[in-house]
Amino acid sequence: MIDKKLLDILACPLCKSPLIYDKSKQELICKADRIAFPIRDDIPVMLEDEARELNSDEIDALKK
């Protein structure tokens, strides 16, 4: 579980946009860059090499 205070200060390391916490997938999502950073053992892994690209269905779901 990500602490709300931590989530408030975290930003995408690439574009500095705010991140969205996806509890079910344990990821932090950057809508601007369309990528998701994993959370492992309650620690966000904010490395570009560790991020995965979101597919078009995932991007569409974010717009809702």
mmCIF file as Biopython writes it, N, C-alpha, C and O atoms, coordinates in Angstrom:
data_model
#
loop_
_atom_site.group_PDB
_atom_site.id
_atom_site.type_symbol
_atom_site.label_atom_id
_atom_site.label_alt_id
_atom_site.label_comp_id
_atom_site.label_asym_id
_atom_site.label_entity_id
_atom_site.label_seq_id
_atom_site.pdbx_PDB_ins_code
_atom_site.Cartn_x
_atom_site.Cartn_y
_atom_site.Cartn_z
_atom_site.occupancy
_atom_site.B_iso_or_equiv
_atom_site.auth_seq_id
_atom_site.auth_asym_id
_atom_site.pdbx_PDB_model_num
ATOM 1   N N  . MET A ? 1  ? 0.850   -1.194 0.000   1.0 0.0 1  A 1 
ATOM 2   C CA . MET A ? 1  ? 0.000   0.000  0.000   1.0 0.0 1  A 1 
ATOM 3   C C  . MET A ? 1  ? 0.884   1.241  0.000   1.0 0.0 1  A 1 
ATOM 4   O O  . MET A ? 1  ? 1.752   1.399  0.859   1.0 0.0 1  A 1 
ATOM 5   N N  . ILE A ? 2  ? 0.659   2.098  -0.949  1.0 0.0 2  A 1 
ATOM 6   C CA . ILE A ? 2  ? 1.418   3.338  -1.069  1.0 0.0 2  A 1 
ATOM 7   C C  . ILE A ? 2  ? 0.833   4.381  -0.116  1.0 0.0 2  A 1 
ATOM 8   O O  . ILE A ? 2  ? -0.381  4.571  -0.052  1.0 0.0 2  A 1 
ATOM 9   N N  . ASP A ? 3  ? 1.704   5.038  0.608   1.0 0.0 3  A 1 
ATOM 10  C CA . ASP A ? 3  ? 1.285   6.099  1.519   1.0 0.0 3  A 1 
ATOM 11  C C  . ASP A ? 3  ? 0.774   7.299  0.720   1.0 0.0 3  A 1 
ATOM 12  O O  . ASP A ? 3  ? 1.403   7.705  -0.257  1.0 0.0 3  A 1 
ATOM 13  N N  . LYS A ? 4  ? -0.347  7.859  1.123   1.0 0.0 4  A 1 
ATOM 14  C CA . LYS A ? 4  ? -0.952  8.996  0.422   1.0 0.0 4  A 1 
ATOM 15  C C  . LYS A ? 4  ? 0.008   10.173 0.342   1.0 0.0 4  A 1 
ATOM 16  O O  . LYS A ? 4  ? 0.072   10.846 -0.686  1.0 0.0 4  A 1 
ATOM 17  N N  . LYS A ? 5  ? 0.746   10.429 1.399   1.0 0.0 5  A 1 
ATOM 18  C CA . LYS A ? 5  ? 1.706   11.547 1.397   1.0 0.0 5  A 1 
ATOM 19  C C  . LYS A ? 5  ? 2.804   11.323 0.362   1.0 0.0 5  A 1 
ATOM 20  O O  . LYS A ? 5  ? 3.233   12.255 -0.318  1.0 0.0 5  A 1 
ATOM 21  N N  . LEU A ? 6  ? 3.250   10.077 0.256   1.0 0.0 6  A 1 
ATOM 22  C CA . LEU A ? 6  ? 4.280   9.761  -0.738  1.0 0.0 6  A 1 
ATOM 23  C C  . LEU A ? 6  ? 3.734   9.950  -2.146  1.0 0.0 6  A 1 
ATOM 24  O O  . LEU A ? 6  ? 4.403   10.515 -3.011  1.0 0.0 6  A 1 
ATOM 25  N N  . LEU A ? 7  ? 2.527   9.478  -2.366  1.0 0.0 7  A 1 
ATOM 26  C CA . LEU A ? 7  ? 1.900   9.622  -3.684  1.0 0.0 7  A 1 
ATOM 27  C C  . LEU A ? 7  ? 1.737   11.092 -4.064  1.0 0.0 7  A 1 
ATOM 28  O O  . LEU A ? 7  ? 1.875   11.451 -5.234  1.0 0.0 7  A 1 
ATOM 29  N N  . ASP A ? 8  ? 1.448   11.936 -3.089  1.0 0.0 8  A 1 
ATOM 30  C CA . ASP A ? 8  ? 1.282   13.371 -3.353  1.0 0.0 8  A 1 
ATOM 31  C C  . ASP A ? 8  ? 2.570   14.036 -3.831  1.0 0.0 8  A 1 
ATOM 32  O O  . ASP A ? 8  ? 2.515   15.008 -4.585  1.0 0.0 8  A 1 
ATOM 33  N N  . ILE A ? 9  ? 3.719   13.533 -3.409  1.0 0.0 9  A 1 
ATOM 34  C CA . ILE A ? 9  ? 4.974   14.184 -3.792  1.0 0.0 9  A 1 
ATOM 35  C C  . ILE A ? 9  ? 5.678   13.507 -4.973  1.0 0.0 9  A 1 
ATOM 36  O O  . ILE A ? 9  ? 6.560   14.097 -5.596  1.0 0.0 9  A 1 
ATOM 37  N N  . LEU A ? 10 ? 5.280   12.264 -5.275  1.0 0.0 10 A 1 
ATOM 38  C CA . LEU A ? 10 ? 5.908   11.576 -6.403  1.0 0.0 10 A 1 
ATOM 39  C C  . LEU A ? 10 ? 5.440   12.165 -7.727  1.0 0.0 10 A 1 
ATOM 40  O O  . LEU A ? 10 ? 4.284   12.559 -7.880  1.0 0.0 10 A 1 
ATOM 41  N N  . ALA A ? 11 ? 6.364   12.214 -8.676  1.0 0.0 11 A 1 
ATOM 42  C CA . ALA A ? 11 ? 6.050   12.690 -10.025 1.0 0.0 11 A 1 
ATOM 43  C C  . ALA A ? 11 ? 6.811   11.817 -11.012 1.0 0.0 11 A 1 
ATOM 44  O O  . ALA A ? 11 ? 7.794   11.167 -10.656 1.0 0.0 11 A 1 
ATOM 45  N N  . CYS A ? 12 ? 6.355   11.812 -12.224 1.0 0.0 12 A 1 
ATOM 46  C CA . CYS A ? 12 ? 7.033   11.055 -13.271 1.0 0.0 12 A 1 
ATOM 47  C C  . CYS A ? 12 ? 8.468   11.589 -13.408 1.0 0.0 12 A 1 
ATOM 48  O O  . CYS A ? 12 ? 8.663   12.796 -13.548 1.0 0.0 12 A 1 
ATOM 49  N N  . PRO A ? 13 ? 9.461   10.711 -13.368 1.0 0.0 13 A 1 
ATOM 50  C CA . PRO A ? 13 ? 10.842  11.183 -13.495 1.0 0.0 13 A 1 
ATOM 51  C C  . PRO A ? 13 ? 11.173  11.699 -14.894 1.0 0.0 13 A 1 
ATOM 52  O O  . PRO A ? 13 ? 12.179  12.384 -15.080 1.0 0.0 13 A 1 
ATOM 53  N N  . LEU A ? 14 ? 10.335  11.376 -15.876 1.0 0.0 14 A 1 
ATOM 54  C CA . LEU A ? 14 ? 10.599  11.814 -17.244 1.0 0.0 14 A 1 
ATOM 55  C C  . LEU A ? 14 ? 10.003  13.178 -17.545 1.0 0.0 14 A 1 
ATOM 56  O O  . LEU A ? 14 ? 10.675  14.045 -18.103 1.0 0.0 14 A 1 
ATOM 57  N N  . CYS A ? 15 ? 8.726   13.371 -17.171 1.0 0.0 15 A 1 
ATOM 58  C CA . CYS A ? 15 ? 8.057   14.627 -17.550 1.0 0.0 15 A 1 
ATOM 59  C C  . CYS A ? 15 ? 7.566   15.445 -16.353 1.0 0.0 15 A 1 
ATOM 60  O O  . CYS A ? 15 ? 7.050   16.550 -16.521 1.0 0.0 15 A 1 
ATOM 61  N N  . LYS A ? 16 ? 7.728   14.899 -15.153 1.0 0.0 16 A 1 
ATOM 62  C CA . LYS A ? 16 ? 7.337   15.574 -13.896 1.0 0.0 16 A 1 
ATOM 63  C C  . LYS A ? 16 ? 5.821   15.695 -13.706 1.0 0.0 16 A 1 
ATOM 64  O O  . LYS A ? 16 ? 5.369   16.470 -12.863 1.0 0.0 16 A 1 
ATOM 65  N N  . SER A ? 17 ? 5.037   14.942 -14.473 1.0 0.0 17 A 1 
ATOM 66  C CA . SER A ? 17 ? 3.581   14.931 -14.317 1.0 0.0 17 A 1 
ATOM 67  C C  . SER A ? 17 ? 3.197   14.139 -13.072 1.0 0.0 17 A 1 
ATOM 68  O O  . SER A ? 17 ? 3.960   13.288 -12.616 1.0 0.0 17 A 1 
ATOM 69  N N  . PRO A ? 18 ? 2.015   14.419 -12.522 1.0 0.0 18 A 1 
ATOM 70  C CA . PRO A ? 18 ? 1.542   13.617 -11.390 1.0 0.0 18 A 1 
ATOM 71  C C  . PRO A ? 18 ? 1.282   12.178 -11.823 1.0 0.0 18 A 1 
ATOM 72  O O  . PRO A ? 18 ? 1.049   11.904 -13.001 1.0 0.0 18 A 1 
ATOM 73  N N  . LEU A ? 19 ? 1.326   11.275 -10.868 1.0 0.0 19 A 1 
ATOM 74  C CA . LEU A ? 19 ? 1.135   9.856  -11.152 1.0 0.0 19 A 1 
ATOM 75  C C  . LEU A ? 19 ? -0.179  9.358  -10.568 1.0 0.0 19 A 1 
ATOM 76  O O  . LEU A ? 19 ? -0.677  9.895  -9.578  1.0 0.0 19 A 1 
ATOM 77  N N  . ILE A ? 20 ? -0.727  8.337  -11.186 1.0 0.0 20 A 1 
ATOM 78  C CA . ILE A ? 20 ? -1.970  7.713  -10.730 1.0 0.0 20 A 1 
ATOM 79  C C  . ILE A ? 20 ? -1.608  6.349  -10.146 1.0 0.0 20 A 1 
ATOM 80  O O  . ILE A ? 20 ? -0.894  5.565  -10.771 1.0 0.0 20 A 1 
ATOM 81  N N  . TYR A ? 21 ? -2.102  6.080  -8.955  1.0 0.0 21 A 1 
ATOM 82  C CA . TYR A ? 21 ? -1.835  4.809  -8.298  1.0 0.0 21 A 1 
ATOM 83  C C  . TYR A ? 21 ? -2.861  3.770  -8.730  1.0 0.0 21 A 1 
ATOM 84  O O  . TYR A ? 21 ? -4.062  3.960  -8.538  1.0 0.0 21 A 1 
ATOM 85  N N  . ASP A ? 22 ? -2.390  2.680  -9.308  1.0 0.0 22 A 1 
ATOM 86  C CA . ASP A ? 22 ? -3.258  1.558  -9.683  1.0 0.0 22 A 1 
ATOM 87  C C  . ASP A ? 22 ? -3.012  0.448  -8.670  1.0 0.0 22 A 1 
ATOM 88  O O  . ASP A ? 22 ? -2.058  -0.322 -8.781  1.0 0.0 22 A 1 
ATOM 89  N N  . LYS A ? 23 ? -3.895  0.387  -7.684  1.0 0.0 23 A 1 
ATOM 90  C CA . LYS A ? 23 ? -3.728  -0.560 -6.582  1.0 0.0 23 A 1 
ATOM 91  C C  . LYS A ? 23 ? -3.764  -2.004 -7.067  1.0 0.0 23 A 1 
ATOM 92  O O  . LYS A ? 23 ? -2.978  -2.829 -6.601  1.0 0.0 23 A 1 
ATOM 93  N N  . SER A ? 24 ? -4.666  -2.322 -7.999  1.0 0.0 24 A 1 
ATOM 94  C CA . SER A ? 24 ? -4.825  -3.711 -8.454  1.0 0.0 24 A 1 
ATOM 95  C C  . SER A ? 24 ? -3.583  -4.235 -9.178  1.0 0.0 24 A 1 
ATOM 96  O O  . SER A ? 24 ? -3.247  -5.414 -9.062  1.0 0.0 24 A 1 
ATOM 97  N N  . LYS A ? 25 ? -2.910  -3.368 -9.918  1.0 0.0 25 A 1 
ATOM 98  C CA . LYS A ? 25 ? -1.716  -3.790 -10.656 1.0 0.0 25 A 1 
ATOM 99  C C  . LYS A ? 25 ? -0.420  -3.426 -9.938  1.0 0.0 25 A 1 
ATOM 100 O O  . LYS A ? 25 ? 0.667   -3.798 -10.381 1.0 0.0 25 A 1 
ATOM 101 N N  . GLN A ? 26 ? -0.538  -2.695 -8.827  1.0 0.0 26 A 1 
ATOM 102 C CA . GLN A ? 26 ? 0.640   -2.231 -8.087  1.0 0.0 26 A 1 
ATOM 103 C C  . GLN A ? 26 ? 1.594   -1.479 -9.016  1.0 0.0 26 A 1 
ATOM 104 O O  . GLN A ? 26 ? 2.760   -1.835 -9.190  1.0 0.0 26 A 1 
ATOM 105 N N  . GLU A ? 27 ? 1.030   -0.413 -9.605  1.0 0.0 27 A 1 
ATOM 106 C CA . GLU A ? 27 ? 1.798   0.426  -10.515 1.0 0.0 27 A 1 
ATOM 107 C C  . GLU A ? 27 ? 1.456   1.893  -10.294 1.0 0.0 27 A 1 
ATOM 108 O O  . GLU A ? 27 ? 0.386   2.235  -9.790  1.0 0.0 27 A 1 
ATOM 109 N N  . LEU A ? 28 ? 2.386   2.740  -10.683 1.0 0.0 28 A 1 
ATOM 110 C CA . LEU A ? 28 ? 2.147   4.179  -10.744 1.0 0.0 28 A 1 
ATOM 111 C C  . LEU A ? 28 ? 2.141   4.557  -12.215 1.0 0.0 28 A 1 
ATOM 112 O O  . LEU A ? 28 ? 3.100   4.291  -12.940 1.0 0.0 28 A 1 
ATOM 113 N N  . ILE A ? 29 ? 1.051   5.179  -12.650 1.0 0.0 29 A 1 
ATOM 114 C CA . ILE A ? 29 ? 0.837   5.451  -14.070 1.0 0.0 29 A 1 
ATOM 115 C C  . ILE A ? 29 ? 1.045   6.930  -14.384 1.0 0.0 29 A 1 
ATOM 116 O O  . ILE A ? 29 ? 0.552   7.810  -13.678 1.0 0.0 29 A 1 
ATOM 117 N N  . CYS A ? 30 ? 1.785   7.176  -15.457 1.0 0.0 30 A 1 
ATOM 118 C CA . CYS A ? 30 ? 1.940   8.529  -15.993 1.0 0.0 30 A 1 
ATOM 119 C C  . CYS A ? 30 ? 1.089   8.606  -17.251 1.0 0.0 30 A 1 
ATOM 120 O O  . CYS A ? 30 ? 1.408   7.989  -18.267 1.0 0.0 30 A 1 
ATOM 121 N N  . LYS A ? 31 ? -0.005  9.373  -17.175 1.0 0.0 31 A 1 
ATOM 122 C CA . LYS A ? 31 ? -0.884  9.519  -18.344 1.0 0.0 31 A 1 
ATOM 123 C C  . LYS A ? 31 ? -0.177  10.246 -19.486 1.0 0.0 31 A 1 
ATOM 124 O O  . LYS A ? 31 ? -0.374  9.909  -20.653 1.0 0.0 31 A 1 
ATOM 125 N N  . ALA A ? 32 ? 0.632   11.227 -19.157 1.0 0.0 32 A 1 
ATOM 126 C CA . ALA A ? 32 ? 1.292   12.039 -20.185 1.0 0.0 32 A 1 
ATOM 127 C C  . ALA A ? 32 ? 2.239   11.201 -21.047 1.0 0.0 32 A 1 
ATOM 128 O O  . ALA A ? 32 ? 2.253   11.334 -22.271 1.0 0.0 32 A 1 
ATOM 129 N N  . ASP A ? 33 ? 3.026   10.341 -20.405 1.0 0.0 33 A 1 
ATOM 130 C CA . ASP A ? 33 ? 3.998   9.522  -21.135 1.0 0.0 33 A 1 
ATOM 131 C C  . ASP A ? 33 ? 3.465   8.139  -21.499 1.0 0.0 33 A 1 
ATOM 132 O O  . ASP A ? 33 ? 4.106   7.388  -22.234 1.0 0.0 33 A 1 
ATOM 133 N N  . ARG A ? 34 ? 2.276   7.812  -20.971 1.0 0.0 34 A 1 
ATOM 134 C CA . ARG A ? 34 ? 1.625   6.527  -21.246 1.0 0.0 34 A 1 
ATOM 135 C C  . ARG A ? 34 ? 2.493   5.338  -20.831 1.0 0.0 34 A 1 
ATOM 136 O O  . ARG A ? 34 ? 2.672   4.372  -21.573 1.0 0.0 34 A 1 
ATOM 137 N N  . ILE A ? 35 ? 3.024   5.456  -19.607 1.0 0.0 35 A 1 
ATOM 138 C CA . ILE A ? 35 ? 3.839   4.376  -19.056 1.0 0.0 35 A 1 
ATOM 139 C C  . ILE A ? 35 ? 3.417   4.107  -17.613 1.0 0.0 35 A 1 
ATOM 140 O O  . ILE A ? 35 ? 2.768   4.928  -16.965 1.0 0.0 35 A 1 
ATOM 141 N N  . ALA A ? 36 ? 3.810   2.928  -17.137 1.0 0.0 36 A 1 
ATOM 142 C CA . ALA A ? 36 ? 3.501   2.536  -15.764 1.0 0.0 36 A 1 
ATOM 143 C C  . ALA A ? 36 ? 4.772   2.057  -15.078 1.0 0.0 36 A 1 
ATOM 144 O O  . ALA A ? 36 ? 5.519   1.242  -15.618 1.0 0.0 36 A 1 
ATOM 145 N N  . PHE A ? 37 ? 5.000   2.579  -13.883 1.0 0.0 37 A 1 
ATOM 146 C CA . PHE A ? 37 ? 6.152   2.188  -13.081 1.0 0.0 37 A 1 
ATOM 147 C C  . PHE A ? 37 ? 5.702   1.148  -12.061 1.0 0.0 37 A 1 
ATOM 148 O O  . PHE A ? 37 ? 4.668   1.329  -11.418 1.0 0.0 37 A 1 
ATOM 149 N N  . PRO A ? 38 ? 6.456   0.062  -11.901 1.0 0.0 38 A 1 
ATOM 150 C CA . PRO A ? 38 ? 6.053   -0.978 -10.955 1.0 0.0 38 A 1 
ATOM 151 C C  . PRO A ? 38 ? 6.284   -0.553 -9.502  1.0 0.0 38 A 1 
ATOM 152 O O  . PRO A ? 38 ? 7.116   0.303  -9.204  1.0 0.0 38 A 1 
ATOM 153 N N  . ILE A ? 39 ? 5.521   -1.179 -8.621  1.0 0.0 39 A 1 
ATOM 154 C CA . ILE A ? 39 ? 5.738   -1.035 -7.180  1.0 0.0 39 A 1 
ATOM 155 C C  . ILE A ? 39 ? 6.097   -2.422 -6.678  1.0 0.0 39 A 1 
ATOM 156 O O  . ILE A ? 39 ? 5.308   -3.360 -6.798  1.0 0.0 39 A 1 
ATOM 157 N N  . ARG A ? 40 ? 7.292   -2.546 -6.115  1.0 0.0 40 A 1 
ATOM 158 C CA . ARG A ? 40 ? 7.752   -3.845 -5.621  1.0 0.0 40 A 1 
ATOM 159 C C  . ARG A ? 40 ? 8.036   -3.744 -4.126  1.0 0.0 40 A 1 
ATOM 160 O O  . ARG A ? 40 ? 8.780   -2.869 -3.686  1.0 0.0 40 A 1 
ATOM 161 N N  . ASP A ? 41 ? 7.447   -4.631 -3.362  1.0 0.0 41 A 1 
ATOM 162 C CA . ASP A ? 41 ? 7.623   -4.628 -1.904  1.0 0.0 41 A 1 
ATOM 163 C C  . ASP A ? 41 ? 7.315   -3.258 -1.319  1.0 0.0 41 A 1 
ATOM 164 O O  . ASP A ? 41 ? 8.036   -2.766 -0.450  1.0 0.0 41 A 1 
ATOM 165 N N  . ASP A ? 42 ? 6.230   -2.642 -1.807  1.0 0.0 42 A 1 
ATOM 166 C CA . ASP A ? 42 ? 5.768   -1.322 -1.370  1.0 0.0 42 A 1 
ATOM 167 C C  . ASP A ? 42 ? 6.724   -0.186 -1.711  1.0 0.0 42 A 1 
ATOM 168 O O  . ASP A ? 42 ? 6.633   0.897  -1.132  1.0 0.0 42 A 1 
ATOM 169 N N  . ILE A ? 43 ? 7.644   -0.425 -2.651  1.0 0.0 43 A 1 
ATOM 170 C CA . ILE A ? 43 ? 8.600   0.611  -3.056  1.0 0.0 43 A 1 
ATOM 171 C C  . ILE A ? 43 ? 8.419   0.898  -4.545  1.0 0.0 43 A 1 
ATOM 172 O O  . ILE A ? 43 ? 8.578   -0.001 -5.371  1.0 0.0 43 A 1 
ATOM 173 N N  . PRO A ? 44 ? 8.087   2.148  -4.898  1.0 0.0 44 A 1 
ATOM 174 C CA . PRO A ? 44 ? 7.969   2.500  -6.323  1.0 0.0 44 A 1 
ATOM 175 C C  . PRO A ? 44 ? 9.332   2.425  -7.018  1.0 0.0 44 A 1 
ATOM 176 O O  . PRO A ? 44 ? 10.323  2.965  -6.526  1.0 0.0 44 A 1 
ATOM 177 N N  . VAL A ? 45 ? 9.364   1.758  -8.152  1.0 0.0 45 A 1 
ATOM 178 C CA . VAL A ? 45 ? 10.594  1.656  -8.946  1.0 0.0 45 A 1 
ATOM 179 C C  . VAL A ? 45 ? 10.470  2.682  -10.072 1.0 0.0 45 A 1 
ATOM 180 O O  . VAL A ? 45 ? 9.852   2.421  -11.103 1.0 0.0 45 A 1 
ATOM 181 N N  . MET A ? 46 ? 11.062  3.841  -9.856  1.0 0.0 46 A 1 
ATOM 182 C CA . MET A ? 46 ? 10.870  4.979  -10.750 1.0 0.0 46 A 1 
ATOM 183 C C  . MET A ? 46 ? 11.998  5.096  -11.784 1.0 0.0 46 A 1 
ATOM 184 O O  . MET A ? 46 ? 12.561  6.172  -11.988 1.0 0.0 46 A 1 
ATOM 185 N N  . LEU A ? 47 ? 12.310  3.988  -12.418 1.0 0.0 47 A 1 
ATOM 186 C CA . LEU A ? 47 ? 13.355  3.956  -13.436 1.0 0.0 47 A 1 
ATOM 187 C C  . LEU A ? 47 ? 12.727  3.756  -14.806 1.0 0.0 47 A 1 
ATOM 188 O O  . LEU A ? 47 ? 11.844  2.915  -14.977 1.0 0.0 47 A 1 
ATOM 189 N N  . GLU A ? 48 ? 13.181  4.525  -15.770 1.0 0.0 48 A 1 
ATOM 190 C CA . GLU A ? 48 ? 12.629  4.432  -17.123 1.0 0.0 48 A 1 
ATOM 191 C C  . GLU A ? 48 ? 12.760  3.014  -17.685 1.0 0.0 48 A 1 
ATOM 192 O O  . GLU A ? 48 ? 11.857  2.528  -18.365 1.0 0.0 48 A 1 
ATOM 193 N N  . ASP A ? 49 ? 13.871  2.364  -17.405 1.0 0.0 49 A 1 
ATOM 194 C CA . ASP A ? 49 ? 14.107  1.009  -17.909 1.0 0.0 49 A 1 
ATOM 195 C C  . ASP A ? 49 ? 13.141  -0.016 -17.311 1.0 0.0 49 A 1 
ATOM 196 O O  . ASP A ? 49 ? 12.901  -1.063 -17.913 1.0 0.0 49 A 1 
ATOM 197 N N  . GLU A ? 50 ? 12.589  0.275  -16.139 1.0 0.0 50 A 1 
ATOM 198 C CA . GLU A ? 50 ? 11.668  -0.645 -15.465 1.0 0.0 50 A 1 
ATOM 199 C C  . GLU A ? 50 ? 10.205  -0.374 -15.831 1.0 0.0 50 A 1 
ATOM 200 O O  . GLU A ? 50 ? 9.336   -1.206 -15.568 1.0 0.0 50 A 1 
ATOM 201 N N  . ALA A ? 51 ? 9.933   0.773  -16.429 1.0 0.0 51 A 1 
ATOM 202 C CA . ALA A ? 51 ? 8.557   1.144  -16.776 1.0 0.0 51 A 1 
ATOM 203 C C  . ALA A ? 51 ? 8.090   0.345  -17.991 1.0 0.0 51 A 1 
ATOM 204 O O  . ALA A ? 51 ? 8.883   -0.061 -18.841 1.0 0.0 51 A 1 
ATOM 205 N N  . ARG A ? 52 ? 6.776   0.136  -18.042 1.0 0.0 52 A 1 
ATOM 206 C CA . ARG A ? 52 ? 6.211   -0.533 -19.212 1.0 0.0 52 A 1 
ATOM 207 C C  . ARG A ? 52 ? 5.265   0.436  -19.915 1.0 0.0 52 A 1 
ATOM 208 O O  . ARG A ? 52 ? 4.644   1.293  -19.286 1.0 0.0 52 A 1 
ATOM 209 N N  . GLU A ? 53 ? 5.171   0.280  -21.222 1.0 0.0 53 A 1 
ATOM 210 C CA . GLU A ? 53 ? 4.264   1.109  -22.003 1.0 0.0 53 A 1 
ATOM 211 C C  . GLU A ? 53 ? 2.842   0.602  -21.827 1.0 0.0 53 A 1 
ATOM 212 O O  . GLU A ? 53 ? 2.604   -0.606 -21.793 1.0 0.0 53 A 1 
ATOM 213 N N  . LEU A ? 54 ? 1.910   1.521  -21.716 1.0 0.0 54 A 1 
ATOM 214 C CA . LEU A ? 54 ? 0.499   1.157  -21.599 1.0 0.0 54 A 1 
ATOM 215 C C  . LEU A ? 54 ? -0.049  0.851  -22.987 1.0 0.0 54 A 1 
ATOM 216 O O  . LEU A ? 54 ? 0.307   1.511  -23.963 1.0 0.0 54 A 1 
ATOM 217 N N  . ASN A ? 55 ? -0.912  -0.150 -23.069 1.0 0.0 55 A 1 
ATOM 218 C CA . ASN A ? 55 ? -1.536  -0.456 -24.353 1.0 0.0 55 A 1 
ATOM 219 C C  . ASN A ? 55 ? -2.736  0.473  -24.568 1.0 0.0 55 A 1 
ATOM 220 O O  . ASN A ? 55 ? -3.129  1.198  -23.654 1.0 0.0 55 A 1 
ATOM 221 N N  . SER A ? 56 ? -3.305  0.453  -25.745 1.0 0.0 56 A 1 
ATOM 222 C CA . SER A ? 56 ? -4.378  1.400  -26.080 1.0 0.0 56 A 1 
ATOM 223 C C  . SER A ? 56 ? -5.617  1.194  -25.200 1.0 0.0 56 A 1 
ATOM 224 O O  . SER A ? 56 ? -6.295  2.168  -24.872 1.0 0.0 56 A 1 
ATOM 225 N N  . ASP A ? 57 ? -5.926  -0.045 -24.812 1.0 0.0 57 A 1 
ATOM 226 C CA . ASP A ? 57 ? -7.072  -0.293 -23.926 1.0 0.0 57 A 1 
ATOM 227 C C  . ASP A ? 57 ? -6.853  0.335  -22.555 1.0 0.0 57 A 1 
ATOM 228 O O  . ASP A ? 57 ? -7.778  0.901  -21.972 1.0 0.0 57 A 1 
ATOM 229 N N  . GLU A ? 58 ? -5.642  0.237  -22.046 1.0 0.0 58 A 1 
ATOM 230 C CA . GLU A ? 58 ? -5.323  0.824  -20.742 1.0 0.0 58 A 1 
ATOM 231 C C  . GLU A ? 58 ? -5.403  2.355  -20.802 1.0 0.0 58 A 1 
ATOM 232 O O  . GLU A ? 58 ? -5.875  2.996  -19.863 1.0 0.0 58 A 1 
ATOM 233 N N  . ILE A ? 59 ? -4.947  2.918  -21.889 1.0 0.0 59 A 1 
ATOM 234 C CA . ILE A ? 59 ? -4.986  4.373  -22.064 1.0 0.0 59 A 1 
ATOM 235 C C  . ILE A ? 59 ? -6.438  4.852  -22.145 1.0 0.0 59 A 1 
ATOM 236 O O  . ILE A ? 59 ? -6.800  5.859  -21.537 1.0 0.0 59 A 1 
ATOM 237 N N  . ASP A ? 60 ? -7.269  4.122  -22.901 1.0 0.0 60 A 1 
ATOM 238 C CA . ASP A ? 60 ? -8.683  4.465  -23.005 1.0 0.0 60 A 1 
ATOM 239 C C  . ASP A ? 60 ? -9.378  4.397  -21.639 1.0 0.0 60 A 1 
ATOM 240 O O  . ASP A ? 60 ? -10.223 5.238  -21.330 1.0 0.0 60 A 1 
ATOM 241 N N  . ALA A ? 61 ? -9.027  3.410  -20.834 1.0 0.0 61 A 1 
ATOM 242 C CA . ALA A ? 61 ? -9.624  3.251  -19.512 1.0 0.0 61 A 1 
ATOM 243 C C  . ALA A ? 61 ? -9.275  4.426  -18.599 1.0 0.0 61 A 1 
ATOM 244 O O  . ALA A ? 61 ? -10.065 4.787  -17.727 1.0 0.0 61 A 1 
ATOM 245 N N  . LEU A ? 62 ? -8.108  5.021  -18.791 1.0 0.0 62 A 1 
ATOM 246 C CA . LEU A ? 62 ? -7.700  6.167  -17.978 1.0 0.0 62 A 1 
ATOM 247 C C  . LEU A ? 62 ? -8.541  7.412  -18.293 1.0 0.0 62 A 1 
ATOM 248 O O  . LEU A ? 62 ? -8.711  8.283  -17.440 1.0 0.0 62 A 1 
ATOM 249 N N  . LYS A ? 63 ? -9.051  7.486  -19.489 1.0 0.0 63 A 1 
ATOM 250 C CA . LYS A ? 63 ? -9.822  8.659  -19.918 1.0 0.0 63 A 1 
ATOM 251 C C  . LYS A ? 63 ? -11.212 8.670  -19.309 1.0 0.0 63 A 1 
ATOM 252 O O  . LYS A ? 63 ? -11.869 9.711  -19.278 1.0 0.0 63 A 1 
ATOM 253 N N  . LYS A ? 64 ? -11.668 7.524  -18.827 1.0 0.0 64 A 1 
ATOM 254 C CA . LYS A ? 64 ? -13.026 7.422  -18.271 1.0 0.0 64 A 1 
ATOM 255 C C  . LYS A ? 64 ? -13.086 7.914  -16.858 1.0 0.0 64 A 1 
ATOM 256 O O  . LYS A ? 64 ? -14.152 7.898  -16.243 1.0 0.0 64 A 1 
#
